[in-house]
């Protein structure tokens, strides 16, 4: 449900609840107070999607109460979305209301924007899109200065580019990130920058190597590369791997090797359970890993991958689910202890939170 009170008081009340929840989950393992990184109150979300509600010839942006399909909340603007999304919403609506070609069986609109003021809009249809649609979309893209993608069953038409380029500043260097349509990217760019700063500080400047699991489009990988000798990064999503490879080239980074493997497959490779053709040109034994970095999905790390991380002296962990984070820490708590932790409010006005911990091997007392 979209909040109605965007005041700082309301924000701080909810944030305090998140901090208390994270502290409670981490209490069995540490008494360290998490560093807290706040979000802008509005216009923080760089990507969003809307279903359209059709009433006669009118099509409106709509949200729905959870579990309902027939009780729309019609929208003219969306305060949590970026200013660019709010600027584009009425312009797009005016365009499709004027054009039967653009509006015919249009049922969903997706926005992807950046701090660097780029925008990609995806229009989804229940009917095939044709050359006539392409001409109308090309004109609209030119008028609005954006890229547009049309999607219908089995067809995808790109007007402009199928990605946006984000610019993020970390440690006095600006990194360029391609963010493809349909691939994961951090939704709150301002908090993402803060998260990158914290993670780089927790990693520190090192002379050994870094293993990264679940690297995505290289969000963390790029700035990490400036702080270690070399990085071996893994990711299973093909679109994310392609974006990450392009980002390495765009940023002139040459000390990262990227392998399309799941965390489970890499675990098997490191444990020499079986060989993988994708690792044929990589000598795993040549790496001097001092730290493993993980940013797993909401389910957290599976038990075998969690056991894999235990062999590293330092485990840097970013989590989008504090419950599974606590479960993974419990599995590691006999050998590792938390030495730093943080809460990143990626999702204000919701119960969701992003958190981070640095776990370091306990010193054995003889």
C-alpha positions in Angstrom: 0.0 0.0 0.0 1.3 3.5 -0.9 1.9 5.5 2.2 0.1 8.8 2.8 2.4 10.3 5.4 5.9 11.0 3.9 7.0 13.0 7.0 10.4 12.6 8.5 8.7 11.7 11.8 6.8 8.8 10.2 10.0 7.7 8.4 12.1 7.7 11.6 9.5 5.7 13.5 9.5 2.9 10.9 13.3 3.0 10.6 13.6 2.6 14.4 11.5 -0.6 14.1 13.8 -2.0 11.4 16.9 -1.2 13.5 15.3 -2.9 16.5 14.5 -6.0 14.4 18.0 -6.3 13.0 19.5 -5.8 16.4 17.3 -8.6 17.8 18.3 -11.0 15.1 22.0 -10.3 15.5 21.9 -10.2 19.4 22.9 -13.9 19.7 26.1 -13.2 17.8 27.2 -9.6 18.6 26.5 -6.5 20.7 27.8 -4.2 17.9 25.3 -1.5 17.1 24.6 -1.4 13.3 25.5 1.6 11.3 22.4 3.0 9.7 22.2 4.4 6.2 19.0 6.3 5.5 17.0 6.9 2.3 15.5 10.0 0.8 11.9 10.2 1.9 10.6 10.4 -1.7 11.8 10.0 -5.3 14.3 7.3 -4.4 13.1 4.4 -6.5 14.8 4.2 -9.9 12.6 1.4 -11.4 8.9 0.5 -11.1 6.1 -1.1 -13.1 2.4 -0.4 -13.3 -0.5 -2.3 -14.5 -3.0 -0.3 -16.5 -6.7 -0.1 -15.6 -9.0 0.2 -18.6 -12.3 2.1 -18.4 -13.8 2.6 -21.8 -11.2 4.4 -23.8 -9.3 5.5 -20.7 -6.1 3.8 -19.5 -4.8 4.7 -16.1 -1.7 3.7 -14.1 -2.9 1.5 -11.3 -1.8 -0.4 -8.2 -3.9 -3.0 -6.4 -4.3 -3.9 -2.7 -2.5 -7.1 -2.0 -4.5 -10.1 -3.0 -7.0 -8.2 -5.1 -7.3 -7.7 -8.9 -10.5 -5.6 -9.1 -9.9 -2.8 -6.7 -7.5 -0.5 -8.4 -5.8 2.5 -6.9 -5.5 4.9 -9.9 -2.4 7.0 -10.0 -1.4 10.3 -11.7 2.0 10.3 -10.0 4.1 8.0 -7.7 6.0 9.9 -5.0 8.4 7.1 -4.2 9.6 6.8 -7.8 12.3 9.0 -9.3 11.6 12.5 -10.4 12.2 11.4 -14.0 9.6 8.6 -13.7 7.1 11.2 -12.3 7.9 13.5 -15.2 7.4 10.8 -17.8 4.2 9.3 -16.4 1.8 12.0 -17.6 3.6 12.4 -20.9 3.3 8.7 -21.8 -0.3 8.7 -20.7 -1.1 11.6 -23.0 0.7 9.9 -25.9 -1.2 6.6 -25.6 -4.6 8.3 -25.0 -4.0 10.1 -28.3 -2.8 7.1 -30.2 -4.9 4.0 -30.8 -1.7 2.3 -32.1 0.1 2.8 -28.9 -2.8 2.1 -26.6 -4.3 -1.0 -28.3 -4.3 -3.8 -25.7 -1.5 -2.0 -23.7 -1.7 -3.6 -20.2 1.6 -2.8 -18.4 4.3 -0.1 -18.3 7.7 -0.5 -16.8 10.2 2.3 -16.0 13.9 2.0 -15.5 15.8 5.3 -14.7 19.1 6.4 -13.3 20.7 9.2 -11.3 22.4 10.1 -14.5 19.0 11.0 -16.0 18.6 8.2 -18.5 15.2 6.4 -19.0 14.0 3.2 -20.6 10.3 2.5 -20.8 8.8 -0.9 -21.6 5.3 -1.1 -23.0 3.6 -4.6 -22.7 0.8 -5.6 -25.0 -1.8 -8.4 -25.3 -1.7 -8.1 -29.1 1.2 -8.5 -31.6 3.2 -5.3 -32.2 3.9 -4.4 -35.8 5.7 -1.9 -38.0 3.0 0.7 -37.5 3.6 0.5 -33.8 7.3 0.8 -34.3 7.0 4.0 -36.2 4.7 5.5 -33.5 7.1 4.4 -30.7 10.1 5.8 -32.6 8.4 9.2 -32.7 7.5 9.0 -29.0 11.0 8.0 -28.0 12.4 11.0 -29.9 9.9 13.4 -28.4 10.7 12.2 -24.8 14.4 11.6 -25.2 14.1 8.0 -24.0 14.5 4.4 -25.1 11.4 2.3 -25.6 10.9 -1.4 -25.7 7.7 -3.0 -27.0 6.8 -6.5 -25.7 4.1 -8.8 -26.9 4.0 -12.6 -26.8 7.2 -13.9 -28.5 8.3 -10.5 -29.7 10.5 -7.7 -28.4 11.2 -4.5 -30.3 13.9 -2.1 -29.1 13.8 1.6 -29.9 17.1 3.0 -28.9 19.0 0.9 -26.3 17.8 -2.0 -24.2 19.7 -0.7 -21.2 20.4 2.5 -19.3 23.8 3.6 -18.0 24.1 4.5 -14.3 26.9 6.5 -12.9 27.9 5.9 -9.2 30.6 7.6 -7.3 32.6 5.4 -4.9 35.9 6.3 -3.2 36.3 9.4 -5.4 35.9 7.4 -8.6 32.9 7.3 -10.9 31.9 3.9 -12.1 29.6 3.3 -15.1 27.0 0.5 -14.9 24.9 -0.8 -17.8 21.5 -1.9 -16.4 19.6 -4.0 -18.9 15.9 -4.2 -19.2 14.6 -7.1 -17.2 17.8 -7.7 -15.3 18.2 -7.0 -11.6 19.6 -3.7 -10.4 19.5 -2.0 -7.0 16.2 0.0 -7.0 17.4 2.8 -4.6 20.5 4.3 -6.2 21.2 6.8 -3.4 21.3 4.1 -0.7 23.1 1.8 -3.1 26.0 4.3 -3.3 26.1 4.4 0.6 26.1 0.5 0.6 29.0 0.4 -1.8 31.0 2.9 0.4 30.3 0.8 3.5 31.2 -2.5 1.8 34.5 -1.0 0.4 35.4 0.3 3.8 34.7 -3.1 5.4 36.8 -4.9 2.7 39.7 -2.5 3.2 42.8 -2.2 1.0 44.3 -5.6 0.6 47.1 -7.4 -1.2 45.3 -10.8 -1.6 42.4 -11.9 -3.8 38.6 -11.7 -3.5 36.0 -14.4 -4.3 32.6 -13.0 -5.1 29.4 -15.0 -5.3 26.2 -13.7 -6.9 27.9 -10.7 -8.5 25.0 -9.6 -10.7 26.0 -6.8 -13.1 29.1 -6.1 -11.1 27.5 -3.6 -8.7 30.1 -4.4 -6.0 32.7 -6.0 -8.2 33.8 -2.9 -9.9 34.8 -0.8 -6.8 36.1 -3.9 -5.1 38.6 -4.4 -7.9 40.5 -1.3 -6.9 41.1 -2.7 -3.4 42.4 -6.2 -4.0 45.0 -7.9 -6.2 42.4 -9.7 -8.3 38.7 -10.8 -8.2 37.1 -14.1 -9.2 33.4 -13.4 -9.6 30.5 -15.7 -10.3 26.9 -15.2 -11.5 24.3 -17.5 -13.1 22.0 -15.0 -14.8 23.0 -14.7 -18.5 21.8 -11.1 -18.8 23.6 -10.1 -15.7 26.8 -11.8 -16.8 26.6 -10.0 -20.2 26.0 -6.6 -18.4 28.9 -7.3 -16.0 31.3 -8.1 -18.9 30.3 -4.9 -20.6 30.8 -2.9 -17.4 34.3 -4.3 -17.0 35.2 -3.1 -20.5 33.5 0.3 -20.1 35.4 0.9 -16.9 38.8 -0.4 -18.2 39.1 -2.9 -15.4 41.3 -5.9 -16.1 41.9 -7.7 -12.8 38.4 -9.4 -12.6 37.6 -12.9 -14.0 33.9 -13.5 -14.4 32.5 -17.0 -14.6 28.9 -18.0 -15.3 28.4 -20.5 -12.5 26.0 -20.8 -9.7 27.3 -20.6 -6.1 26.5 -24.3 -5.8 28.5 -25.1 -8.9 31.5 -23.1 -7.7 31.4 -24.9 -4.4 31.6 -28.1 -6.3 34.6 -26.8 -8.3 36.5 -25.5 -5.3 35.9 -28.8 -3.5 37.1 -30.6 -6.7 33.8 -32.6 -6.9 33.8 -32.2 -10.6 35.4 -30.0 -13.3 33.5 -27.3 -15.3 34.3 -26.4 -18.9 33.6 -22.7 -18.0 36.6 -22.9 -15.6 38.9 -24.5 -18.2 41.1 -21.4 -18.5 41.1 -20.5 -14.8 43.6 -21.9 -12.4 41.7 -21.8 -9.1 44.8 -22.9 -7.2 46.6 -19.7 -8.2 44.3 -17.5 -6.3 45.2 -16.3 -2.8 41.7 -15.6 -1.4 41.6 -13.6 1.8 37.9 -12.6 1.6 34.7 -14.0 0.2 31.9 -11.6 -0.7 28.3 -12.8 -0.9 25.1 -11.0 -1.9 22.6 -14.0 -2.1 18.9 -13.9 -3.0 16.3 -13.8 -0.2 16.7 -17.5 0.5 20.2 -16.8 1.7 23.1 -19.2 1.1 22.4 -22.9 0.9 24.2 -25.0 3.6 26.9 -26.2 1.3 27.8 -22.7 0.1 27.7 -21.5 3.7 30.2 -24.2 4.6 32.3 -23.1 1.6 32.6 -19.5 3.0 33.8 -20.9 6.3 37.2 -21.7 4.8 37.8 -18.0 4.3 39.2 -15.8 7.1 36.8 -12.9 6.1 33.2 -13.2 4.9 31.6 -10.0 3.7 27.9 -10.5 3.5 25.1 -8.2 2.0 21.6 -9.5 2.7 18.1 -8.6 1.5 16.6 -10.8 4.1 17.7 -10.5 7.8 16.1 -13.7 8.8 18.1 -15.9 6.4 21.2 -13.8 7.2 20.8 -14.7 10.9 20.3 -18.4 9.9 23.6 -18.3 7.9 25.5 -16.6 10.7 24.3 -19.2 13.1 25.9 -21.9 10.9 29.2 -19.9 10.9 29.2 -18.7 14.5 31.4 -21.4 15.9 34.3 -20.2 13.7 33.5 -16.6 12.8 32.4 -13.5 14.6 30.8 -10.2 13.5 33.2 -7.3 13.5 31.0 -4.8 11.6 27.4 -4.5 10.6 25.0 -2.1 9.0 21.5 -1.5 7.9 20.7 0.1 4.5 17.2 1.4 4.1 16.8 0.5 0.4 13.0 0.1 0.8 11.6 2.9 3.0 7.8 2.7 3.8 8.0 -1.1 3.7 9.1 -3.7 6.2 12.0 -4.8 3.9 15.6 -3.9 4.6 19.1 -4.5 3.3 21.8 -5.3 5.8 25.5 -6.1 5.8 27.9 -7.9 8.1 31.7 -8.5 8.1 32.5 -11.9 9.7 36.1 -12.6 10.6 37.7 -15.9 11.8 37.8 -16.1 15.6 41.3 -16.1 17.1 42.0 -19.4 18.8 43.2 -19.1 22.4 45.7 -21.7 23.3 
